[in-house]
Amino acid sequence: MRDTPAFSPGTWALHATVLVIVCIAEAIGVLRLPIGIAAIILLPMLYAFAMGIVLNPNITRATGRLLTPGVQKFAGGMITIAITPFVAKFGTTVGPQIQAIIDAGPALVLQEIGNLGTIVIAFPVAVFLLRMGRETIGAVYSIDREPNLALIAEKYGLDSPEGAGVMGVYATGTLIGTFVFAIMPPLIHALGVFDVRALAMSCGVGSGSMLAACTGALVNVIPEQKDLILGLAGASNVLTYATGLYVGMFVALPLTEWLFRKARPELYNQG
């Protein structure tokens, strides 16, 4: 399929659709839904995301006349370009907060170990409850964002069972991860257990959309700490990109393979 030009007749429909979605989302604004001692913060990004899902040609067939496969491919490629200014903006918040980042010390660097929690929680569910095969390896060794997906693609190929696992989690994270990351921070903050710096660092999981949703929700709850939240979250996200691939390559993926070989040797040997 030939690449679709940025301003062909087909992509004009895409641009118009996106503009309408953005205008509606911004008109709704930020909504707070009180639940006990906390509140769920609904941001315009969530409405835009939900409307985008509803208008997906695979869900709403009528939009397929405007959003053709070529236009959809073009839209997918635009995600990386569209998120770049956002990531650059977060980069500018790191410098002014450098002292707070230094004060965070080893916590900011060692938080990458927390990614191994996906194995602890998801591996037993995938193997013993869902009875998954080698798809388990790609699905549970990380949160499966772009660097993790690239690692599986390089080692196994995306047409392998491991590739199917990583793509499944990647798609699921893209679809509902933003919602989860927008709702959880206010609820967890209301518990009064974690410092705002820890919550800010937890936003940087290596996903631009999740980072935006998480920091947006936190800033709405603690507006006076906006600069600190953005600085620590931005630094955390950069470190996750820098170290996450190596943790996945040398620790998480070998550990997941070893666990799967021990738990399901008959399936592992079929690979």
PyRosetta script that sets phi, psi and omega in degrees:
from pyrosetta import init, pose_from_sequence

init()
pose = pose_from_sequence("MRDTPAFSPGTWALHATVLVIVCIAEAIGVLRLPIGIAAIILLPMLYAFAMGIVLNPNITRATGRLLTPGVQKFAGGMITIAITPFVAKFGTTVGPQIQAIIDAGPALVLQEIGNLGTIVIAFPVAVFLLRMGRETIGAVYSIDREPNLALIAEKYGLDSPEGAGVMGVYATGTLIGTFVFAIMPPLIHALGVFDVRALAMSCGVGSGSMLAACTGALVNVIPEQKDLILGLAGASNVLTYATGLYVGMFVALPLTEWLFRKARPELYNQG")
pose.set_psi(1, 131.1)
pose.set_omega(1, 179.5)
pose.set_phi(2, -71.1)
pose.set_psi(2, 148.9)
pose.set_omega(2, 177.6)
pose.set_phi(3, -64.1)
pose.set_psi(3, 141.2)
pose.set_omega(3, -180.0)
pose.set_phi(4, -85.6)
pose.set_psi(4, 126.4)
pose.set_omega(4, 178.0)
pose.set_phi(5, -59.6)
pose.set_psi(5, 151.1)
pose.set_omega(5, -174.9)
pose.set_phi(6, -61.4)
pose.set_psi(6, -31.3)
pose.set_omega(6, -176.7)
pose.set_phi(7, -127.7)
pose.set_psi(7, 43.8)
pose.set_omega(7, 173.1)
pose.set_phi(8, -77.5)
pose.set_psi(8, 166.6)
pose.set_omega(8, 178.2)
pose.set_phi(9, -53.3)
pose.set_psi(9, -37.2)
pose.set_omega(9, 179.7)
pose.set_phi(10, -66.2)
pose.set_psi(10, -42.5)
pose.set_omega(10, -177.8)
pose.set_phi(11, -74.2)
pose.set_psi(11, -22.6)
pose.set_omega(11, 174.0)
pose.set_phi(12, -60.6)
pose.set_psi(12, -37.6)
pose.set_omega(12, 176.8)
pose.set_phi(13, -63.8)
pose.set_psi(13, -39.4)
pose.set_omega(13, 177.6)
pose.set_phi(14, -63.2)
pose.set_psi(14, -47.6)
pose.set_omega(14, -179.6)
pose.set_phi(15, -60.9)
pose.set_psi(15, -41.6)
pose.set_omega(15, -179.7)
pose.set_phi(16, -65.1)
pose.set_psi(16, -41.1)
pose.set_omega(16, 178.9)
pose.set_phi(17, -62.6)
pose.set_psi(17, -44.8)
pose.set_omega(17, 179.5)
pose.set_phi(18, -62.9)
pose.set_psi(18, -41.8)
pose.set_omega(18, -179.9)
pose.set_phi(19, -61.8)
pose.set_psi(19, -43.5)
pose.set_omega(19, 178.8)
pose.set_phi(20, -62.8)
pose.set_psi(20, -43.7)
pose.set_omega(20, 179.4)
pose.set_phi(21, -60.3)
pose.set_psi(21, -45.9)
pose.set_omega(21, -179.1)
pose.set_phi(22, -62.3)
pose.set_psi(22, -44.1)
pose.set_omega(22, -179.2)
pose.set_phi(23, -62.2)
pose.set_psi(23, -43.0)
pose.set_omega(23, 179.2)
pose.set_phi(24, -65.1)
pose.set_psi(24, -44.2)
pose.set_omega(24, -179.0)
pose.set_phi(25, -62.4)
pose.set_psi(25, -43.8)
pose.set_omega(25, 179.9)
pose.set_phi(26, -68.3)
pose.set_psi(26, -33.1)
pose.set_omega(26, 178.4)
pose.set_phi(27, -66.1)
pose.set_psi(27, -35.4)
pose.set_omega(27, 177.3)
pose.set_phi(28, -68.2)
pose.set_psi(28, -42.5)
pose.set_omega(28, 177.8)
pose.set_phi(29, 76.6)
pose.set_psi(29, -165.8)
pose.set_omega(29, -178.6)
pose.set_phi(30, -84.7)
pose.set_psi(30, 129.8)
pose.set_omega(30, 178.0)
pose.set_phi(31, -116.0)
pose.set_psi(31, 137.8)
pose.set_omega(31, 176.0)
pose.set_phi(32, -112.8)
pose.set_psi(32, 124.9)
pose.set_omega(32, 178.1)
pose.set_phi(33, -112.1)
pose.set_psi(33, 99.4)
pose.set_omega(33, -178.0)
pose.set_phi(34, -63.6)
pose.set_psi(34, 134.8)
pose.set_omega(34, 173.3)
pose.set_phi(35, -138.7)
pose.set_psi(35, 95.0)
pose.set_omega(35, -178.3)
pose.set_phi(36, 68.4)
pose.set_psi(36, -125.9)
pose.set_omega(36, -177.2)
pose.set_phi(37, -83.7)
pose.set_psi(37, -6.7)
pose.set_omega(37, -176.6)
pose.set_phi(38, -122.3)
pose.set_psi(38, -173.8)
pose.set_omega(38, 177.4)
pose.set_phi(39, -150.8)
pose.set_psi(39, 141.7)
pose.set_omega(39, 174.8)
pose.set_phi(40, -87.5)
pose.set_psi(40, 125.8)
pose.set_omega(40, -179.6)
pose.set_phi(41, -97.1)
pose.set_psi(41, 119.6)
pose.set_omega(41, 177.4)
pose.set_phi(42, -105.2)
pose.set_psi(42, 117.3)
pose.set_omega(42, -176.5)
pose.set_phi(43, -99.4)
pose.set_psi(43, 157.7)
pose.set_omega(43, 176.9)
pose.set_phi(44, -53.3)
pose.set_psi(44, -32.5)
pose.set_omega(44, 178.5)
pose.set_phi(45, -57.8)
pose.set_psi(45, -36.6)
pose.set_omega(45, -178.6)
pose.set_phi(46, -67.6)
pose.set_psi(46, -42.4)
pose.set_omega(46, 179.8)
pose.set_phi(47, -64.6)
pose.set_psi(47, -42.4)
pose.set_omega(47, 179.8)
pose.set_phi(48, -61.9)
pose.set_psi(48, -41.9)
pose.set_omega(48, -179.9)
pose.set_phi(49, -63.9)
pose.set_psi(49, -43.7)
pose.set_omega(49, -179.4)
pose.set_phi(50, -64.6)
pose.set_psi(50, -42.6)
pose.set_omega(50, 179.0)
pose.set_phi(51, -65.7)
pose.set_psi(51, -36.2)
pose.set_omega(51, 177.1)
pose.set_phi(52, -62.7)
pose.set_psi(52, -39.2)
pose.set_omega(52, 178.0)
pose.set_phi(53, -65.7)
pose.set_psi(53, -44.6)
pose.set_omega(53, -178.6)
pose.set_phi(54, -61.8)
pose.set_psi(54, -37.2)
pose.set_omega(54, -177.7)
pose.set_phi(55, -84.8)
pose.set_psi(55, -0.7)
pose.set_omega(55, 176.0)
pose.set_phi(56, -57.9)
pose.set_psi(56, 127.5)
pose.set_omega(56, -178.7)
pose.set_phi(57, -56.0)
pose.set_psi(57, -24.3)
pose.set_omega(57, 178.3)
pose.set_phi(58, -73.7)
pose.set_psi(58, -16.3)
pose.set_omega(58, 179.3)
pose.set_phi(59, -106.9)
pose.set_psi(59, -48.1)
pose.set_omega(59, 177.8)
pose.set_phi(60, -108.4)
pose.set_psi(60, 99.6)
pose.set_omega(60, -172.6)
pose.set_phi(61, -60.1)
pose.set_psi(61, -30.1)
pose.set_omega(61, -176.1)
pose.set_phi(62, -62.0)
pose.set_psi(62, -32.8)
pose.set_omega(62, -178.5)
pose.set_phi(63, -73.3)
pose.set_psi(63, -13.0)
pose.set_omega(63, 179.8)
pose.set_phi(64, -63.3)
pose.set_psi(64, -20.6)
pose.set_omega(64, 178.3)
pose.set_phi(65, -69.6)
pose.set_psi(65, -32.4)
pose.set_omega(65, 179.7)
pose.set_phi(66, -95.7)
pose.set_psi(66, -44.7)
pose.set_omega(66, -177.1)
pose.set_phi(67, -95.1)
pose.set_psi(67, 77.4)
pose.set_omega(67, -177.7)
pose.set_phi(68, -70.7)
pose.set_psi(68, 167.3)
pose.set_omega(68, 177.6)
pose.set_phi(69, -54.2)
pose.set_psi(69, -38.4)
pose.set_omega(69, 178.2)
pose.set_phi(70, -63.8)
pose.set_psi(70, -40.2)
pose.set_omega(70, 178.6)
pose.set_phi(71, -68.4)
pose.set_psi(71, -38.7)
pose.set_omega(71, 178.4)
pose.set_phi(72, -63.7)
pose.set_psi(72, -40.3)
pose.set_omega(72, 177.4)
pose.set_phi(73, -63.2)
pose.set_psi(73, -41.8)
pose.set_omega(73, 177.9)
pose.set_phi(74, -62.0)
pose.set_psi(74, -42.9)
pose.set_omega(74, -179.4)
pose.set_phi(75, -62.2)
pose.set_psi(75, -40.0)
pose.set_omega(75, 178.2)
pose.set_phi(76, -61.4)
pose.set_psi(76, -41.1)
pose.set_omega(76, 178.4)
pose.set_phi(77, -68.3)
pose.set_psi(77, -26.1)
pose.set_omega(77, -178.8)
pose.set_phi(78, -74.8)
pose.set_psi(78, -17.3)
pose.set_omega(78, -177.3)
pose.set_phi(79, -59.0)
pose.set_psi(79, -48.4)
pose.set_omega(79, -179.0)
pose.set_phi(80, -61.0)
pose.set_psi(80, -41.8)
pose.set_omega(80, 179.9)
pose.set_phi(81, -66.5)
pose.set_psi(81, -42.5)
pose.set_omega(81, -176.6)
pose.set_phi(82, -67.4)
pose.set_psi(82, -31.7)
pose.set_omega(82, -176.5)
pose.set_phi(83, -82.8)
pose.set_psi(83, -14.5)
pose.set_omega(83, -176.4)
pose.set_phi(84, -60.9)
pose.set_psi(84, -48.1)
pose.set_omega(84, 177.7)
pose.set_phi(85, -59.9)
pose.set_psi(85, -35.5)
pose.set_omega(85, 178.6)
pose.set_phi(86, -63.6)
pose.set_psi(86, -46.0)
pose.set_omega(86, 178.9)
pose.set_phi(87, -64.4)
pose.set_psi(87, -39.0)
pose.set_omega(87, 178.0)
pose.set_phi(88, -62.5)
pose.set_psi(88, -39.4)
pose.set_omega(88, 178.6)
pose.set_phi(89, -61.8)
pose.set_psi(89, -41.2)
pose.set_omega(89, 178.2)
pose.set_phi(90, -65.0)
pose.set_psi(90, -34.1)
pose.set_omega(90, 177.7)
pose.set_phi(91, -60.5)
pose.set_psi(91, -34.8)
pose.set_omega(91, -179.4)
pose.set_phi(92, -72.1)
pose.set_psi(92, -17.6)
pose.set_omega(92, 179.4)
pose.set_phi(93, -85.8)
pose.set_psi(93, -13.0)
pose.set_omega(93, -178.0)
pose.set_phi(94, -70.8)
pose.set_psi(94, -45.7)
pose.set_omega(94, -177.2)
pose.set_phi(95, -55.2)
pose.set_psi(95, -54.9)
pose.set_omega(95, -179.3)
pose.set_phi(96, -60.7)
pose.set_psi(96, -21.9)
pose.set_omega(96, -178.8)
pose.set_phi(97, -104.5)
pose.set_psi(97, 21.7)
pose.set_omega(97, -173.9)
pose.set_phi(98, -61.0)
pose.set_psi(98, -35.4)
pose.set_omega(98, -179.7)
pose.set_phi(99, -66.5)
pose.set_psi(99, -41.0)
pose.set_omega(99, 177.4)
pose.set_phi(100, -64.6)
pose.set_psi(100, -36.6)
pose.set_omega(100, 178.7)
pose.set_phi(101, -66.2)
pose.set_psi(101, -42.5)
pose.set_omega(101, 177.3)
pose.set_phi(102, -63.7)
pose.set_psi(102, -41.2)
pose.set_omega(102, 180.0)
pose.set_phi(103, -63.2)
pose.set_psi(103, -29.4)
pose.set_omega(103, 178.2)
pose.set_phi(104, -64.4)
pose.set_psi(104, -25.7)
pose.set_omega(104, 172.7)
pose.set_phi(105, 58.9)
pose.set_psi(105, -139.7)
pose.set_omega(105, -175.5)
pose.set_phi(106, -60.9)
pose.set_psi(106, -23.9)
pose.set_omega(106, -176.9)
pose.set_phi(107, -58.1)
pose.set_psi(107, -38.0)
pose.set_omega(107, -177.6)
pose.set_phi(108, -69.8)
pose.set_psi(108, -35.6)
pose.set_omega(108, -179.1)
pose.set_phi(109, -80.1)
pose.set_psi(109, -43.4)
pose.set_omega(109, -174.9)
pose.set_phi(110, -77.0)
pose.set_psi(110, -9.2)
pose.set_omega(110, -179.7)
pose.set_phi(111, -61.9)
pose.set_psi(111, -21.4)
pose.set_omega(111, 179.7)
pose.set_phi(112, -61.2)
pose.set_psi(112, -26.2)
pose.set_omega(112, 177.2)
pose.set_phi(113, -61.4)
pose.set_psi(113, -26.4)
pose.set_omega(113, 179.5)
pose.set_phi(114, -61.0)
pose.set_psi(114, -23.0)
pose.set_omega(114, 178.1)
pose.set_phi(115, -64.0)
pose.set_psi(115, -21.8)
pose.set_omega(115, 177.6)
pose.set_phi(116, -68.6)
pose.set_psi(116, -14.0)
pose.set_omega(116, 177.3)
pose.set_phi(117, -61.9)
pose.set_psi(117, -24.8)
pose.set_omega(117, 177.4)
pose.set_phi(118, -63.6)
pose.set_psi(118, -33.9)
pose.set_omega(118, 178.9)
pose.set_phi(119, -70.8)
pose.set_psi(119, -46.1)
pose.set_omega(119, -177.8)
pose.set_phi(120, -59.1)
pose.set_psi(120, -42.4)
pose.set_omega(120, -175.3)
pose.set_phi(121, -85.6)
pose.set_psi(121, -46.8)
pose.set_omega(121, -170.2)
pose.set_phi(122, -84.2)
pose.set_psi(122, -30.0)
pose.set_omega(122, -175.8)
pose.set_phi(123, -60.2)
pose.set_psi(123, -50.2)
pose.set_omega(123, 179.4)
pose.set_phi(124, -61.1)
pose.set_psi(124, -36.1)
pose.set_omega(124, 179.6)
pose.set_phi(125, -65.4)
pose.set_psi(125, -45.9)
pose.set_omega(125, -176.9)
pose.set_phi(126, -66.1)
pose.set_psi(126, -42.8)
pose.set_omega(126, -173.2)
pose.set_phi(127, -82.7)
pose.set_psi(127, -47.9)
pose.set_omega(127, -170.6)
pose.set_phi(128, -95.7)
pose.set_psi(128, -27.2)
pose.set_omega(128, -179.5)
pose.set_phi(129, -96.4)
pose.set_psi(129, -49.2)
pose.set_omega(129, -177.9)
pose.set_phi(130, -89.5)
pose.set_psi(130, -11.2)
pose.set_omega(130, 178.3)
pose.set_phi(131, 55.6)
pose.set_psi(131, 42.5)
pose.set_omega(131, 179.2)
pose.set_phi(132, -75.6)
pose.set_psi(132, 155.3)
pose.set_omega(132, 177.5)
pose.set_phi(133, -91.3)
pose.set_psi(133, -139.9)
pose.set_omega(133, -177.9)
pose.set_phi(134, -65.7)
pose.set_psi(134, -10.9)
pose.set_omega(134, 173.0)
pose.set_phi(135, -58.2)
pose.set_psi(135, -25.2)
pose.set_omega(135, 179.8)
pose.set_phi(136, -55.8)
pose.set_psi(136, -41.3)
pose.set_omega(136, -174.7)
pose.set_phi(137, -59.6)
pose.set_psi(137, -49.5)
pose.set_omega(137, 179.9)
pose.set_phi(138, -70.9)
pose.set_psi(138, -29.6)
pose.set_omega(138, -173.1)
pose.set_phi(139, -78.9)
pose.set_psi(139, -33.7)
pose.set_omega(139, -168.8)
pose.set_phi(140, -111.5)
pose.set_psi(140, -6.3)
pose.set_omega(140, -173.7)
pose.set_phi(141, -74.3)
pose.set_psi(141, -13.0)
pose.set_omega(141, 178.0)
pose.set_phi(142, -162.5)
pose.set_psi(142, -174.8)
pose.set_omega(142, 175.5)
pose.set_phi(143, -82.7)
pose.set_psi(143, -1.1)
pose.set_omega(143, 170.6)
pose.set_phi(144, 59.7)
pose.set_psi(144, 59.3)
pose.set_omega(144, 169.3)
pose.set_phi(145, -96.7)
pose.set_psi(145, -168.1)
pose.set_omega(145, -169.0)
pose.set_phi(146, -55.1)
pose.set_psi(146, -48.6)
pose.set_omega(146, -179.7)
pose.set_phi(147, -61.6)
pose.set_psi(147, -37.9)
pose.set_omega(147, -179.9)
pose.set_phi(148, -69.1)
pose.set_psi(148, -37.5)
pose.set_omega(148, 177.0)
pose.set_phi(149, -64.2)
pose.set_psi(149, -40.1)
pose.set_omega(149, 179.3)
pose.set_phi(150, -64.5)
pose.set_psi(150, -36.8)
pose.set_omega(150, 180.0)
pose.set_phi(151, -64.4)
pose.set_psi(151, -45.2)
pose.set_omega(151, 178.6)
pose.set_phi(152, -65.6)
pose.set_psi(152, -40.4)
pose.set_omega(152, 179.4)
pose.set_phi(153, -61.4)
pose.set_psi(153, -38.2)
pose.set_omega(153, -178.8)
pose.set_phi(154, -72.3)
pose.set_psi(154, -40.2)
pose.set_omega(154, -174.2)
pose.set_phi(155, -84.6)
pose.set_psi(155, -39.9)
pose.set_omega(155, -174.0)
pose.set_phi(156, -115.5)
pose.set_psi(156, -28.1)
pose.set_omega(156, -171.6)
pose.set_phi(157, 91.3)
pose.set_psi(157, 143.3)
pose.set_omega(157, -176.7)
pose.set_phi(158, -75.4)
pose.set_psi(158, -9.6)
pose.set_omega(158, 177.1)
pose.set_phi(159, -92.1)
pose.set_psi(159, 7.1)
pose.set_omega(159, 179.2)
pose.set_phi(160, -91.9)
pose.set_psi(160, 168.4)
pose.set_omega(160, 174.7)
pose.set_phi(161, -58.5)
pose.set_psi(161, -39.8)
pose.set_omega(161, 177.7)
pose.set_phi(162, -62.9)
pose.set_psi(162, -37.9)
pose.set_omega(162, 177.7)
pose.set_phi(163, -65.4)
pose.set_psi(163, -39.2)
pose.set_omega(163, 177.3)
pose.set_phi(164, -63.0)
pose.set_psi(164, -38.6)
pose.set_omega(164, 179.3)
pose.set_phi(165, -65.3)
pose.set_psi(165, -45.9)
pose.set_omega(165, -178.2)
pose.set_phi(166, -68.5)
pose.set_psi(166, -36.6)
pose.set_omega(166, 179.3)
pose.set_phi(167, -69.4)
pose.set_psi(167, -34.6)
pose.set_omega(167, 178.0)
pose.set_phi(168, -63.3)
pose.set_psi(168, -45.3)
pose.set_omega(168, 179.6)
pose.set_phi(169, -70.8)
pose.set_psi(169, -36.8)
pose.set_omega(169, 178.1)
pose.set_phi(170, -60.9)
pose.set_psi(170, -46.3)
pose.set_omega(170, -179.9)
pose.set_phi(171, -65.6)
pose.set_psi(171, -41.7)
pose.set_omega(171, 179.2)
pose.set_phi(172, -63.3)
pose.set_psi(172, -43.2)
pose.set_omega(172, 178.3)
pose.set_phi(173, -62.7)
pose.set_psi(173, -38.4)
pose.set_omega(173, 178.7)
pose.set_phi(174, -66.1)
pose.set_psi(174, -37.6)
pose.set_omega(174, -176.0)
pose.set_phi(175, -77.4)
pose.set_psi(175, -44.5)
pose.set_omega(175, -173.1)
pose.set_phi(176, -118.8)
pose.set_psi(176, -10.0)
pose.set_omega(176, -178.5)
pose.set_phi(177, -59.8)
pose.set_psi(177, -38.9)
pose.set_omega(177, 179.8)
pose.set_phi(178, -62.3)
pose.set_psi(178, -42.0)
pose.set_omega(178, 178.6)
pose.set_phi(179, -62.0)
pose.set_psi(179, -46.6)
pose.set_omega(179, -177.9)
pose.set_phi(180, -62.1)
pose.set_psi(180, -44.3)
pose.set_omega(180, -177.3)
pose.set_phi(181, -71.9)
pose.set_psi(181, -19.7)
pose.set_omega(181, 176.6)
pose.set_phi(182, -83.3)
pose.set_psi(182, -27.1)
pose.set_omega(182, -175.6)
pose.set_phi(183, -91.5)
pose.set_psi(183, -37.1)
pose.set_omega(183, -172.6)
pose.set_phi(184, -67.0)
pose.set_psi(184, -45.3)
pose.set_omega(184, -174.6)
pose.set_phi(185, -54.3)
pose.set_psi(185, -47.8)
pose.set_omega(185, 178.8)
pose.set_phi(186, -62.2)
pose.set_psi(186, -37.2)
pose.set_omega(186, -179.3)
pose.set_phi(187, -67.0)
pose.set_psi(187, -44.1)
pose.set_omega(187, -179.5)
pose.set_phi(188, -68.9)
pose.set_psi(188, -39.3)
pose.set_omega(188, 178.5)
pose.set_phi(189, -61.5)
pose.set_psi(189, -36.0)
pose.set_omega(189, -178.8)
pose.set_phi(190, -64.9)
pose.set_psi(190, -22.1)
pose.set_omega(190, 178.8)
pose.set_phi(191, -68.3)
pose.set_psi(191, -23.7)
pose.set_omega(191, 179.5)
pose.set_phi(192, 71.9)
pose.set_psi(192, 20.3)
pose.set_omega(192, -177.3)
pose.set_phi(193, -94.1)
pose.set_psi(193, -39.9)
pose.set_omega(193, -172.6)
pose.set_phi(194, -104.8)
pose.set_psi(194, 142.5)
pose.set_omega(194, 174.4)
pose.set_phi(195, -67.5)
pose.set_psi(195, 150.3)
pose.set_omega(195, -179.8)
pose.set_phi(196, -59.9)
pose.set_psi(196, -30.0)
pose.set_omega(196, 179.2)
pose.set_phi(197, -67.2)
pose.set_psi(197, -38.5)
pose.set_omega(197, 177.9)
pose.set_phi(198, -66.1)
pose.set_psi(198, -41.2)
pose.set_omega(198, 179.0)
pose.set_phi(199, -65.1)
pose.set_psi(199, -39.7)
pose.set_omega(199, 178.7)
pose.set_phi(200, -63.6)
pose.set_psi(200, -44.3)
pose.set_omega(200, 179.9)
pose.set_phi(201, -64.8)
pose.set_psi(201, -30.9)
pose.set_omega(201, -179.2)
pose.set_phi(202, -69.5)
pose.set_psi(202, -14.9)
pose.set_omega(202, 179.2)
pose.set_phi(203, -73.2)
pose.set_psi(203, -25.0)
pose.set_omega(203, -174.6)
pose.set_phi(204, -87.5)
pose.set_psi(204, 79.8)
pose.set_omega(204, -177.7)
pose.set_phi(205, -103.3)
pose.set_psi(205, 6.6)
pose.set_omega(205, 179.3)
pose.set_phi(206, 93.9)
pose.set_psi(206, 17.4)
pose.set_omega(206, 179.0)
pose.set_phi(207, -128.0)
pose.set_psi(207, 123.9)
pose.set_omega(207, -178.7)
pose.set_phi(208, -63.5)
pose.set_psi(208, -44.4)
pose.set_omega(208, -178.1)
pose.set_phi(209, -68.7)
pose.set_psi(209, -39.7)
pose.set_omega(209, 177.8)
pose.set_phi(210, -67.0)
pose.set_psi(210, -38.9)
pose.set_omega(210, 177.8)
pose.set_phi(211, -61.0)
pose.set_psi(211, -44.4)
pose.set_omega(211, -179.3)
pose.set_phi(212, -64.2)
pose.set_psi(212, -44.2)
pose.set_omega(212, -178.9)
pose.set_phi(213, -65.4)
pose.set_psi(213, -43.5)
pose.set_omega(213, -177.1)
pose.set_phi(214, -66.6)
pose.set_psi(214, -49.7)
pose.set_omega(214, -179.4)
pose.set_phi(215, -67.1)
pose.set_psi(215, -37.0)
pose.set_omega(215, 178.0)
pose.set_phi(216, -60.5)
pose.set_psi(216, -42.7)
pose.set_omega(216, 179.2)
pose.set_phi(217, -67.1)
pose.set_psi(217, -42.0)
pose.set_omega(217, 180.0)
pose.set_phi(218, -65.1)
pose.set_psi(218, -42.8)
pose.set_omega(218, -179.9)
pose.set_phi(219, -63.7)
pose.set_psi(219, -35.0)
pose.set_omega(219, 177.0)
pose.set_phi(220, -66.1)
pose.set_psi(220, -32.1)
pose.set_omega(220, 180.0)
pose.set_phi(221, -82.1)
pose.set_psi(221, -39.0)
pose.set_omega(221, -176.8)
pose.set_phi(222, -127.3)
pose.set_psi(222, 69.4)
pose.set_omega(222, -175.0)
pose.set_phi(223, -62.3)
pose.set_psi(223, -28.3)
pose.set_omega(223, -179.3)
pose.set_phi(224, -69.6)
pose.set_psi(224, -15.4)
pose.set_omega(224, 180.0)
pose.set_phi(225, -107.0)
pose.set_psi(225, 23.1)
pose.set_omega(225, -174.1)
pose.set_phi(226, -55.4)
pose.set_psi(226, -50.6)
pose.set_omega(226, -176.5)
pose.set_phi(227, -63.1)
pose.set_psi(227, -41.0)
pose.set_omega(227, 179.0)
pose.set_phi(228, -64.4)
pose.set_psi(228, -43.8)
pose.set_omega(228, -179.4)
pose.set_phi(229, -62.4)
pose.set_psi(229, -47.9)
pose.set_omega(229, -178.1)
pose.set_phi(230, -66.1)
pose.set_psi(230, -38.8)
pose.set_omega(230, -179.5)
pose.set_phi(231, -65.2)
pose.set_psi(231, -49.0)
pose.set_omega(231, -178.6)
pose.set_phi(232, -69.3)
pose.set_psi(232, -39.2)
pose.set_omega(232, 179.1)
pose.set_phi(233, -64.6)
pose.set_psi(233, -42.0)
pose.set_omega(233, 179.0)
pose.set_phi(234, -64.2)
pose.set_psi(234, -44.1)
pose.set_omega(234, 178.4)
pose.set_phi(235, -64.2)
pose.set_psi(235, -40.1)
pose.set_omega(235, 179.1)
pose.set_phi(236, -62.4)
pose.set_psi(236, -41.6)
pose.set_omega(236, -179.1)
pose.set_phi(237, -66.6)
pose.set_psi(237, -40.4)
pose.set_omega(237, 178.0)
pose.set_phi(238, -63.1)
pose.set_psi(238, -44.0)
pose.set_omega(238, 179.8)
pose.set_phi(239, -65.8)
pose.set_psi(239, -35.4)
pose.set_omega(239, 178.2)
pose.set_phi(240, -63.0)
pose.set_psi(240, -43.1)
pose.set_omega(240, 176.7)
pose.set_phi(241, -64.3)
pose.set_psi(241, -37.8)
pose.set_omega(241, -174.8)
pose.set_phi(242, -74.2)
pose.set_psi(242, -39.5)
pose.set_omega(242, -173.8)
pose.set_phi(243, -104.6)
pose.set_psi(243, -22.3)
pose.set_omega(243, -174.4)
pose.set_phi(244, -60.7)
pose.set_psi(244, -37.9)
pose.set_omega(244, -179.1)
pose.set_phi(245, -64.3)
pose.set_psi(245, -39.8)
pose.set_omega(245, -178.3)
pose.set_phi(246, -72.9)
pose.set_psi(246, -39.1)
pose.set_omega(246, 175.7)
pose.set_phi(247, -62.4)
pose.set_psi(247, -41.4)
pose.set_omega(247, 178.2)
pose.set_phi(248, -65.4)
pose.set_psi(248, -41.8)
pose.set_omega(248, -175.5)
pose.set_phi(249, -70.6)
pose.set_psi(249, -43.0)
pose.set_omega(249, -171.4)
pose.set_phi(250, -102.5)
pose.set_psi(250, -15.4)
pose.set_omega(250, -177.0)
pose.set_phi(251, -123.1)
pose.set_psi(251, -63.0)
pose.set_omega(251, -169.8)
pose.set_phi(252, -65.7)
pose.set_psi(252, -48.4)
pose.set_omega(252, -177.2)
pose.set_phi(253, -67.2)
pose.set_psi(253, -47.3)
pose.set_omega(253, 175.7)
pose.set_phi(254, -60.2)
pose.set_psi(254, -37.8)
pose.set_omega(254, 179.2)
pose.set_phi(255, -64.8)
pose.set_psi(255, -42.7)
pose.set_omega(255, 179.9)
pose.set_phi(256, -65.6)
pose.set_psi(256, -41.2)
pose.set_omega(256, 177.4)
pose.set_phi(257, -61.4)
pose.set_psi(257, -43.7)
pose.set_omega(257, -180.0)
pose.set_phi(258, -62.9)
pose.set_psi(258, -44.2)
pose.set_omega(258, 179.5)
pose.set_phi(259, -63.6)
pose.set_psi(259, -41.2)
pose.set_omega(259, -179.6)
pose.set_phi(260, -67.9)
pose.set_psi(260, -38.1)
pose.set_omega(260, 178.4)
pose.set_phi(261, -63.1)
pose.set_psi(261, -36.5)
pose.set_omega(261, 179.2)
pose.set_phi(262, -75.0)
pose.set_psi(262, -38.2)
pose.set_omega(262, -175.1)
pose.set_phi(263, -80.1)
pose.set_psi(263, -38.5)
pose.set_omega(263, -176.4)
pose.set_phi(264, -134.5)
pose.set_psi(264, 65.3)
pose.set_omega(264, -175.9)
pose.set_phi(265, -59.7)
pose.set_psi(265, -32.9)
pose.set_omega(265, -177.6)
pose.set_phi(266, -67.5)
pose.set_psi(266, -33.0)
pose.set_omega(266, 178.7)
pose.set_phi(267, -82.7)
pose.set_psi(267, -35.8)
pose.set_omega(267, -179.9)
pose.set_phi(268, -62.6)
pose.set_psi(268, -40.7)
pose.set_omega(268, -177.3)
pose.set_phi(269, -72.6)
pose.set_psi(269, -12.2)
pose.set_omega(269, 176.9)
pose.set_phi(270, -79.4)
pose.set_psi(270, -14.6)
pose.set_omega(270, -176.5)
pose.set_phi(271, -70.9)
pose.dump_pdb("model.pdb")
